[in-house]
Amino acid sequence: MRGMDAAVAIENLPLLRMVKATRVFRMGEVEVPALIDVDLTVERGDLVVVLGPSGSGKSTLLNLIGGMDQPTRGAVWHQGVNLAACDEEALTDYRGEKVGFIFQFYNLVPTLTAYENVQVATELVDDPLDPAEALELVGLCERAEHFPAQLSGGEQQRVAIARALAKRPALLLADEPTGALDLSTARSVLGILQGLNRQQHLTAIIITHNPAIAGIAQRKIRLVSGRVAEIRTNEHPIEAAEVTW
């Protein structure tokens, strides 16, 4: 299979599929399982929330999906490529080109303006968004020349979202994106993610310990002790402005 046929075949595959994905860490002579036999499928355009308490395996799951780690057993497929079989160079390319990351504490470079923080990400890919366009998507055009210290927490998180979007990622991974924000600001950030999912058909996975956030998602996945305890489809997601805790 080649050319157009191959492209069509890839498009028909799920964006992400985990098959019996297991991650075991060794501490001396002791093996500590962090994820156990995780089966998971994410389609293009999905908005998924992964819930679980501390130690449930959320961060390990994110690391496997994001190509920052590989499973001890099982497979993690992205558009027909098994990340578990990739070498470090291929994983670096995957992280740089296919995945946009958003973290709880923003990770902005303090000596760069908002525009420059976004611009750094555009240097990783061949066909990026213009930094100004990415900032416009999150409503921060007027703050482009401000440094992180001159921005509120919510504004810094929006810059982080713009930085992730600038790569035109196939997948957006958000790790506790509202963990450092008050409710009003968190609603604003979640509203941006929800809007991007609806309007840009951006596939996004939000990792959180906060069950209130699951209301905005199309699917909720709950982890308990490294295993998938529940996968629930949400037929009627709420608006981000309705989230409360």
Backbone bond lengths (Angstrom), bond angles and torsions (degrees), N, CA, C in turn:
res aa  C-N    CA-C-N  psi(-1)  N-CA   C-N-CA  omega(-1)  CA-C   N-CA-C  phi
1 M - - - 1.467 - - 1.521 108.55 -
2 R 1.340 116.90 134.39 1.451 119.00 -177.51 1.522 109.93 -152.34
3 G 1.344 114.98 172.20 1.446 120.49 175.30 1.511 112.73 57.96
4 M 1.346 114.57 -134.83 1.460 121.07 -175.67 1.520 112.23 -61.32
5 D 1.324 117.81 -37.99 1.465 120.81 -179.79 1.524 110.93 -60.77
6 A 1.336 116.61 -42.39 1.461 120.41 179.45 1.512 110.94 -65.43
7 A 1.354 116.63 -40.87 1.463 120.18 179.42 1.518 111.00 -63.28
8 V 1.335 116.60 -42.16 1.461 120.42 178.73 1.522 110.90 -64.55
9 A 1.336 116.85 -40.57 1.468 120.64 179.27 1.525 110.97 -61.42
10 I 1.333 116.95 -41.84 1.465 120.82 179.25 1.523 110.18 -65.55
11 E 1.345 116.74 -41.65 1.458 120.51 -179.96 1.524 111.86 -62.12
12 N 1.318 116.71 -28.47 1.461 120.38 -179.13 1.524 113.24 -81.73
13 L 1.325 116.44 -10.38 1.460 120.11 178.09 1.527 110.09 -80.46
14 P 1.339 118.45 154.09 1.465 119.69 169.79 1.525 109.82 -58.31
15 L 1.316 116.33 149.87 1.460 118.99 177.68 1.531 110.30 -62.39
16 L 1.335 115.31 -40.44 1.460 120.43 -176.41 1.525 108.91 -142.14
17 R 1.324 115.48 137.44 1.467 119.28 176.54 1.520 108.99 -145.58
18 M 1.319 115.63 126.43 1.458 121.89 175.41 1.527 108.21 -107.70
19 V 1.325 115.88 132.39 1.464 121.35 -178.42 1.527 108.79 -125.14
20 K 1.332 115.64 111.09 1.467 122.19 178.71 1.532 111.78 49.52
21 A 1.335 115.36 37.04 1.464 119.80 -177.69 1.531 110.53 -69.03
22 T 1.304 114.83 124.20 1.469 122.20 -177.66 1.525 108.78 -130.92
23 R 1.325 116.44 134.25 1.474 120.26 175.75 1.514 108.46 -127.19
24 V 1.318 114.77 119.69 1.463 121.97 -179.26 1.523 108.53 -117.65
25 F 1.318 116.69 129.45 1.465 121.98 176.10 1.520 108.95 -103.11
26 R 1.310 116.13 141.07 1.466 121.03 178.91 1.521 109.30 -102.97
27 M 1.321 115.78 127.42 1.461 122.34 176.14 1.524 107.32 -121.53
28 G 1.337 115.59 94.34 1.454 120.25 -173.19 1.520 109.51 67.34
29 E 1.308 116.29 -121.50 1.462 120.90 178.44 1.520 112.88 -92.43
30 V 1.330 115.73 -0.21 1.469 120.50 -174.24 1.525 110.05 -101.87
31 E 1.324 116.37 133.41 1.460 121.74 173.61 1.526 109.27 -98.74
32 V 1.333 115.10 129.44 1.458 120.95 -178.52 1.532 108.40 -117.12
33 P 1.333 117.72 109.12 1.468 119.97 179.17 1.527 110.47 -76.60
34 A 1.337 116.45 125.73 1.464 121.45 177.66 1.520 111.55 -98.80
35 L 1.338 116.83 -33.85 1.463 122.96 173.68 1.513 108.26 -134.76
36 I 1.331 116.40 142.10 1.457 120.47 -175.25 1.528 109.94 -134.00
37 D 1.327 116.20 114.53 1.471 122.94 171.64 1.533 113.20 49.76
38 V 1.321 115.66 52.13 1.458 120.29 -178.94 1.532 110.04 -83.18
39 D 1.321 116.06 121.13 1.466 123.27 171.97 1.525 107.29 -109.94
40 L 1.338 115.70 126.40 1.457 119.55 -173.75 1.527 109.30 -156.45
41 T 1.328 116.46 136.64 1.460 121.59 176.39 1.518 108.90 -126.83
42 V 1.332 116.18 132.27 1.463 122.91 176.24 1.520 107.66 -122.89
43 E 1.325 115.85 120.92 1.456 121.09 179.44 1.526 110.29 -89.71
44 R 1.312 116.05 160.71 1.461 120.45 175.52 1.523 109.71 -59.84
45 G 1.323 115.73 134.12 1.457 120.67 179.18 1.509 115.09 86.49
46 D 1.322 117.62 1.48 1.464 120.73 178.02 1.532 110.93 -72.47
47 L 1.316 115.86 147.37 1.461 122.92 165.55 1.521 106.36 -118.60
48 V 1.319 115.99 111.41 1.466 122.94 -172.00 1.521 109.03 -119.00
49 V 1.327 116.14 136.54 1.467 121.46 171.86 1.517 108.44 -113.21
50 V 1.336 115.60 127.46 1.467 122.03 177.10 1.523 107.60 -106.00
51 L 1.335 115.45 120.41 1.457 122.58 -176.08 1.515 110.92 -110.77
52 G 1.315 114.89 155.55 1.459 119.72 173.31 1.510 110.26 164.17
53 P 1.329 117.24 151.78 1.465 120.45 177.76 1.522 110.84 -72.40
54 S 1.304 116.68 172.87 1.453 121.52 175.32 1.524 110.01 -56.90
55 G 1.328 116.34 133.33 1.455 120.62 -178.92 1.508 115.02 87.11
56 S 1.331 117.48 3.47 1.468 119.97 -177.85 1.524 112.64 -81.60
57 G 1.339 117.57 -14.01 1.457 120.45 179.88 1.515 114.56 110.13
58 K 1.347 117.53 6.71 1.465 120.99 -176.90 1.529 111.91 -60.30
59 S 1.331 116.49 -48.59 1.467 119.91 -177.32 1.519 111.09 -66.70
60 T 1.322 116.98 -37.18 1.465 120.15 177.23 1.516 110.52 -64.43
61 L 1.322 116.50 -41.48 1.461 120.95 176.92 1.526 110.26 -59.57
62 L 1.324 116.83 -47.25 1.461 120.88 179.14 1.527 110.89 -60.34
63 N 1.332 117.03 -41.34 1.457 120.32 -179.43 1.525 112.00 -63.85
64 L 1.325 117.29 -36.72 1.468 120.42 178.36 1.522 110.91 -71.16
65 I 1.327 117.11 -44.61 1.462 120.94 179.81 1.519 110.59 -64.90
66 G 1.329 116.17 -38.36 1.457 120.91 -177.24 1.513 114.80 -83.02
67 G 1.321 117.68 0.78 1.453 120.47 178.52 1.514 114.22 73.38
68 M 1.324 117.11 18.04 1.469 120.55 177.37 1.521 111.68 -88.95
69 D 1.319 116.57 -10.78 1.460 122.69 177.05 1.527 106.79 -152.73
70 Q 1.312 116.38 167.84 1.458 121.62 179.20 1.524 109.36 -126.79
71 P 1.339 116.43 150.60 1.467 118.82 -178.36 1.523 111.77 -69.68
72 T 1.311 115.20 150.28 1.461 120.67 172.87 1.523 109.98 -69.62
73 R 1.324 114.84 -38.59 1.467 122.10 175.04 1.517 108.71 -140.82
74 G 1.312 115.99 160.25 1.454 120.47 178.22 1.516 112.14 89.22
75 A 1.328 116.05 -169.30 1.456 121.41 -173.55 1.523 110.69 -137.66
76 V 1.327 114.26 150.33 1.466 122.47 172.19 1.524 106.25 -128.50
77 W 1.317 116.50 107.82 1.454 121.89 -175.32 1.522 110.79 -100.24
78 H 1.320 116.30 132.30 1.462 121.68 172.24 1.526 108.04 -124.79
79 Q 1.329 116.14 111.56 1.463 122.16 179.95 1.534 111.87 47.87
80 G 1.320 114.65 46.93 1.456 119.97 175.39 1.516 115.73 85.74
81 V 1.332 118.27 -0.98 1.460 122.01 178.77 1.525 108.97 -107.84
82 N 1.340 116.64 126.21 1.455 121.39 179.28 1.525 109.20 -83.96
83 L 1.332 116.64 106.99 1.463 120.69 -178.46 1.525 111.61 -62.80
84 A 1.322 116.56 -25.16 1.469 120.07 -179.77 1.521 111.79 -67.22
85 A 1.333 116.62 -19.48 1.465 120.84 -178.74 1.527 112.28 -103.10
86 C 1.333 117.61 3.24 1.465 121.04 -176.58 1.523 111.14 -84.51
87 D 1.341 115.77 148.28 1.460 119.59 172.69 1.531 109.02 -84.16
88 E 1.330 117.02 176.03 1.465 120.62 -173.67 1.526 112.01 -64.35
89 E 1.317 117.00 -34.72 1.469 119.48 179.03 1.527 110.88 -64.13
90 A 1.338 116.47 -42.97 1.455 120.42 179.04 1.525 111.21 -66.26
91 L 1.328 116.87 -38.16 1.463 120.35 178.20 1.531 111.01 -66.90
92 T 1.324 116.75 -37.83 1.459 120.30 177.28 1.524 110.37 -62.67
93 D 1.329 116.56 -43.17 1.462 120.51 177.15 1.530 110.99 -62.48
94 Y 1.326 116.04 -41.83 1.471 120.75 179.12 1.523 110.63 -61.05
95 R 1.332 117.06 -48.46 1.465 120.44 -179.89 1.526 111.13 -62.28
96 G 1.319 115.98 -40.18 1.454 119.65 -175.95 1.511 113.97 -74.66
97 E 1.328 117.21 -33.57 1.464 120.99 -171.33 1.522 114.45 -105.16
98 K 1.324 117.58 -30.49 1.466 120.06 -169.86 1.522 114.46 -106.10
99 V 1.334 117.11 -21.12 1.461 120.19 -171.31 1.525 110.59 -122.28
100 G 1.339 115.40 132.08 1.455 121.31 170.19 1.519 109.28 -103.37
101 F 1.327 116.89 131.18 1.462 121.83 -176.18 1.531 110.57 -110.61
102 I 1.343 115.16 137.00 1.464 122.10 172.63 1.522 106.84 -128.32
103 F 1.332 116.45 129.83 1.461 120.68 -176.18 1.529 110.70 -117.09
104 Q 1.306 115.50 167.19 1.461 121.17 -176.73 1.526 111.94 -62.96
105 F 1.336 117.12 -37.97 1.462 120.27 -173.34 1.524 113.14 -109.36
106 Y 1.337 116.69 27.93 1.462 125.31 164.66 1.532 114.15 71.71
107 N 1.357 117.95 -48.72 1.468 122.03 179.44 1.529 112.44 57.52
108 L 1.315 116.98 39.40 1.459 120.75 175.03 1.530 109.79 -82.33
109 V 1.325 115.90 151.28 1.460 120.71 176.53 1.527 107.78 -81.28
110 P 1.337 118.93 116.61 1.471 120.66 -170.77 1.524 114.47 -65.33
111 T 1.331 117.22 -23.38 1.467 120.26 -177.30 1.533 112.43 -91.18
112 L 1.328 117.14 2.07 1.461 121.22 178.67 1.521 110.02 -111.46
113 T 1.333 116.74 146.70 1.459 120.84 175.61 1.523 109.62 -70.23
114 A 1.323 115.79 171.32 1.464 120.03 176.63 1.525 110.16 -57.06
115 Y 1.321 116.36 -45.38 1.468 120.78 178.95 1.522 110.54 -58.85
116 E 1.330 116.81 -46.15 1.464 120.99 -177.01 1.529 111.67 -68.30
117 N 1.340 117.12 -34.75 1.467 119.80 176.36 1.523 110.79 -62.17
118 V 1.322 116.74 -39.03 1.462 120.37 177.55 1.522 110.21 -72.39
119 Q 1.314 116.37 -39.32 1.463 121.32 -178.01 1.529 111.80 -59.66
120 V 1.314 117.29 -34.87 1.471 120.93 178.97 1.528 110.40 -56.26
121 A 1.323 117.13 -41.87 1.464 120.55 -178.48 1.521 111.69 -67.39
122 T 1.329 117.15 -31.56 1.461 119.70 -177.53 1.520 112.21 -67.58
123 E 1.315 117.13 -18.45 1.458 120.73 -179.42 1.526 112.68 -77.45
124 L 1.349 116.28 -6.60 1.463 120.93 -177.14 1.522 113.17 -89.80
125 V 1.333 117.03 -14.54 1.461 119.94 -172.18 1.529 110.36 -130.65
126 D 1.321 115.70 162.84 1.467 121.45 -176.58 1.529 113.16 -81.59
127 D 1.338 117.18 -29.63 1.464 120.10 -174.60 1.525 110.57 -132.12
128 P 1.334 116.88 67.52 1.461 119.26 -176.40 1.523 112.43 -81.18
129 L 1.326 114.70 166.46 1.448 120.48 166.26 1.527 108.77 -72.33
130 D 1.309 116.27 151.28 1.454 119.48 169.28 1.538 107.99 -65.58
131 P 1.347 118.72 135.52 1.467 119.96 -178.46 1.525 113.22 -53.31
132 A 1.330 116.94 -37.77 1.464 119.61 179.09 1.519 111.14 -64.61
133 E 1.326 117.07 -37.15 1.466 121.01 178.10 1.521 110.59 -67.07
134 A 1.337 116.59 -40.90 1.463 120.21 178.41 1.523 110.92 -63.68
135 L 1.330 116.71 -41.19 1.462 119.65 178.25 1.528 111.37 -67.69
136 E 1.331 116.50 -33.24 1.466 119.64 176.89 1.526 111.09 -64.37
137 L 1.329 117.08 -36.60 1.461 120.43 179.89 1.525 112.12 -61.56
138 V 1.332 116.97 -27.99 1.469 120.32 -179.64 1.531 111.85 -106.02
139 G 1.330 116.44 11.09 1.456 121.09 174.25 1.509 115.56 72.89
140 L 1.331 117.52 35.04 1.463 120.08 -175.82 1.532 113.77 -125.90
141 C 1.298 118.03 23.84 1.470 119.80 -179.54 1.529 111.49 -55.02
142 E 1.319 115.63 -41.24 1.465 119.42 -174.44 1.527 112.84 -73.47
143 R 1.329 116.76 -9.56 1.474 120.05 -179.49 1.530 111.92 -108.93
144 A 1.324 116.98 13.99 1.462 121.56 -172.88 1.521 113.19 -58.98
145 E 1.330 117.79 -34.20 1.463 120.29 -176.13 1.529 113.03 -95.97
146 H 1.309 116.90 10.73 1.465 120.62 177.77 1.524 110.30 -90.08
147 F 1.322 114.96 148.11 1.460 121.27 176.07 1.531 109.36 -87.14
148 P 1.350 117.29 159.30 1.465 119.50 -178.53 1.523 114.48 -51.46
149 A 1.326 117.68 -39.08 1.468 120.64 -178.93 1.520 112.24 -65.33
150 Q 1.328 117.21 -18.05 1.463 121.68 179.40 1.532 111.94 -93.82
151 L 1.320 116.59 2.59 1.456 121.64 -177.39 1.524 110.43 -112.28
152 S 1.324 115.90 149.91 1.467 120.21 173.78 1.522 109.59 -71.82
153 G 1.340 115.99 170.21 1.464 119.91 178.18 1.518 112.09 -59.45
154 G 1.332 115.96 -42.74 1.458 119.42 179.25 1.516 112.33 -65.32
155 E 1.332 116.51 -37.85 1.465 120.05 177.90 1.526 111.03 -67.48
156 Q 1.316 116.56 -39.03 1.465 119.06 176.99 1.528 110.96 -63.11
157 Q 1.331 116.25 -39.71 1.462 118.31 178.82 1.524 110.50 -66.76
158 R 1.322 117.41 -34.72 1.462 119.83 177.09 1.529 111.48 -67.58
159 V 1.316 116.98 -35.65 1.467 119.52 173.61 1.525 109.84 -62.54
160 A 1.334 116.07 -41.07 1.469 119.91 178.43 1.527 110.87 -62.59
161 I 1.326 117.15 -37.67 1.470 120.19 176.65 1.520 109.71 -66.13
162 A 1.326 117.22 -44.31 1.465 120.65 178.25 1.518 111.29 -60.17
163 R 1.312 116.00 -40.10 1.473 120.26 178.35 1.528 110.61 -61.51
164 A 1.321 116.53 -41.53 1.465 119.99 178.27 1.526 110.99 -67.53
165 L 1.328 116.79 -40.52 1.464 120.81 -178.25 1.521 112.68 -67.84
166 A 1.323 116.49 -28.98 1.464 120.74 -174.68 1.521 112.45 -60.78
167 K 1.313 117.83 -22.61 1.467 120.98 178.89 1.526 112.43 -82.51
168 R 1.334 117.63 -2.92 1.458 122.04 -172.28 1.530 110.10 51.14
169 P 1.330 118.07 56.94 1.470 120.03 -173.91 1.519 112.54 -71.53
170 A 1.319 115.09 151.70 1.462 119.71 172.22 1.522 110.74 -73.31
171 L 1.331 115.80 -25.78 1.462 121.87 -173.72 1.524 109.26 -142.70
172 L 1.324 116.56 133.28 1.453 122.37 175.79 1.523 108.49 -109.02
173 L 1.333 116.86 124.51 1.466 122.62 177.94 1.522 108.79 -112.23
174 A 1.319 115.90 120.84 1.458 121.28 -178.93 1.524 109.15 -116.65
175 D 1.320 116.45 115.13 1.465 122.55 -177.30 1.527 109.41 -99.97
176 E 1.326 116.85 105.12 1.468 123.19 -178.55 1.538 110.79 48.84
177 P 1.326 118.86 54.30 1.466 120.19 -172.97 1.518 114.69 -67.25
178 T 1.341 117.34 -16.07 1.469 120.47 179.77 1.523 111.86 -111.90
179 G 1.326 117.50 7.05 1.463 120.85 -172.84 1.512 114.04 -61.94
180 A 1.342 117.98 -27.93 1.459 121.10 -177.84 1.526 112.30 -104.95
181 L 1.343 117.21 14.39 1.457 121.13 -173.04 1.524 111.76 -116.71
182 D 1.334 115.48 152.02 1.460 119.59 172.31 1.527 109.13 -74.94
183 L 1.331 116.64 170.03 1.458 121.06 -172.98 1.525 112.67 -59.61
184 S 1.324 117.30 -45.75 1.454 120.45 -177.36 1.530 111.35 -62.31
185 T 1.330 115.64 -44.62 1.463 119.74 -179.98 1.522 110.44 -69.45
186 A 1.332 116.60 -37.48 1.464 120.48 177.74 1.523 110.81 -60.99
187 R 1.326 117.09 -41.87 1.466 120.18 177.38 1.525 110.84 -59.06
188 S 1.323 115.86 -41.21 1.460 120.24 179.55 1.523 111.60 -62.07
189 V 1.324 116.36 -45.30 1.467 121.18 179.97 1.522 110.49 -66.04
190 L 1.332 117.03 -44.46 1.464 120.11 178.04 1.526 111.37 -63.77
191 G 1.333 116.09 -34.81 1.452 119.82 177.65 1.525 111.97 -63.33
192 I 1.326 116.37 -37.76 1.461 120.17 176.55 1.526 110.42 -64.13
193 L 1.324 116.65 -46.34 1.468 120.22 179.73 1.532 110.89 -62.72
194 Q 1.321 116.43 -43.24 1.456 120.31 179.45 1.531 110.82 -65.08
195 G 1.324 116.84 -40.60 1.453 120.50 179.20 1.517 112.34 -66.12
196 L 1.324 116.80 -40.61 1.467 120.27 177.91 1.527 110.80 -64.29
197 N 1.316 115.82 -38.45 1.463 119.42 177.78 1.533 110.85 -63.12
198 R 1.313 116.59 -42.77 1.466 120.46 -176.85 1.532 112.11 -75.50
199 Q 1.331 116.74 -43.12 1.460 120.09 -171.51 1.523 113.14 -89.12
200 Q 1.344 115.87 -35.07 1.461 120.11 -178.83 1.531 111.74 -102.71
201 H 1.332 116.47 -2.00 1.466 122.47 -176.58 1.530 110.98 56.11
202 L 1.323 115.21 35.36 1.458 121.23 -179.64 1.520 110.07 -75.20
203 T 1.309 116.86 128.00 1.464 122.05 176.57 1.527 108.34 -79.40
204 A 1.320 117.03 125.72 1.459 120.66 -175.46 1.527 110.80 -137.45
205 I 1.330 114.52 140.53 1.468 122.03 173.92 1.520 107.28 -122.83
206 I 1.323 115.80 122.08 1.464 121.76 178.90 1.517 108.65 -106.25
207 I 1.320 116.57 122.66 1.459 122.68 176.65 1.523 108.08 -98.04
208 T 1.336 117.64 125.85 1.455 119.70 -177.00 1.525 111.04 -155.99
209 H 1.326 115.34 158.08 1.463 120.62 171.70 1.516 110.37 -97.46
210 N 1.343 116.70 -4.94 1.465 122.05 -172.42 1.533 110.82 -94.28
211 P 1.337 118.71 106.86 1.468 120.68 -175.98 1.522 114.11 -64.94
212 A 1.329 118.20 -20.19 1.460 120.52 -179.20 1.523 111.67 -63.86
213 I 1.329 116.93 -28.77 1.465 120.97 -176.97 1.521 111.41 -70.92
214 A 1.326 117.35 -24.18 1.468 120.65 -176.66 1.519 113.05 -60.67
215 G 1.330 117.66 -20.58 1.460 120.73 -178.30 1.513 114.14 -63.14
216 I 1.338 118.21 -24.54 1.468 120.17 -177.02 1.528 112.00 -84.92
217 A 1.324 116.96 -12.18 1.463 120.80 -170.92 1.520 112.33 -88.66
218 Q 1.317 114.85 158.28 1.463 120.44 172.29 1.525 110.88 -79.00
219 R 1.344 115.54 -28.72 1.462 119.35 177.26 1.521 110.18 -140.88
220 K 1.317 114.20 142.31 1.461 121.49 176.11 1.523 108.23 -114.10
221 I 1.326 115.56 132.59 1.463 121.40 176.60 1.520 107.49 -121.54
222 R 1.310 116.81 124.86 1.466 120.88 -177.95 1.522 109.33 -112.17
223 L 1.339 115.01 127.08 1.454 121.90 177.93 1.522 109.89 -103.00
224 V 1.309 115.49 139.77 1.468 122.10 174.48 1.527 107.32 -138.05
225 S 1.316 116.50 120.53 1.470 121.94 177.26 1.525 112.58 50.98
226 G 1.327 115.91 42.26 1.457 120.56 174.57 1.511 115.60 83.76
227 R 1.318 117.43 -0.40 1.469 120.73 -179.36 1.529 110.34 -117.26
228 V 1.319 115.75 152.64 1.458 120.21 173.10 1.525 108.20 -75.40
229 A 1.333 115.95 113.03 1.458 120.75 -179.00 1.521 111.86 -92.39
230 E 1.345 116.25 -23.48 1.467 119.08 -176.57 1.519 109.90 -160.57
231 I 1.315 116.35 137.60 1.462 122.75 167.04 1.517 106.32 -127.44
232 R 1.327 115.77 117.56 1.462 119.54 -175.06 1.532 110.11 -126.66
233 T 1.323 116.06 130.61 1.460 121.51 175.93 1.520 109.17 -85.53
234 N 1.323 115.33 134.95 1.457 121.44 179.93 1.531 107.82 -104.57
235 E 1.311 117.07 104.95 1.456 121.27 -176.94 1.529 112.68 -70.37
236 H 1.313 116.53 -25.18 1.464 120.33 -176.50 1.534 110.12 -133.83
237 P 1.334 116.97 76.95 1.475 119.53 177.85 1.530 110.81 -59.45
238 I 1.323 115.56 144.22 1.457 119.85 176.79 1.521 110.16 -85.61
239 E 1.308 116.44 163.97 1.456 120.93 174.49 1.520 109.04 -75.01
240 A 1.324 115.85 147.70 1.466 119.95 -179.20 1.526 111.33 -58.28
241 A 1.345 117.01 -32.19 1.463 120.95 179.97 1.525 112.18 -65.82
242 E 1.338 117.28 -15.67 1.460 121.04 -179.49 1.522 113.11 -92.31
243 V 1.329 117.38 -8.05 1.471 120.82 -179.28 1.525 108.89 -64.80
244 T 1.316 116.08 136.59 1.458 120.07 177.41 1.518 109.95 -146.88
245 W 1.332 115.02 152.81 1.473 120.54 174.13 1.514 109.80 -155.31
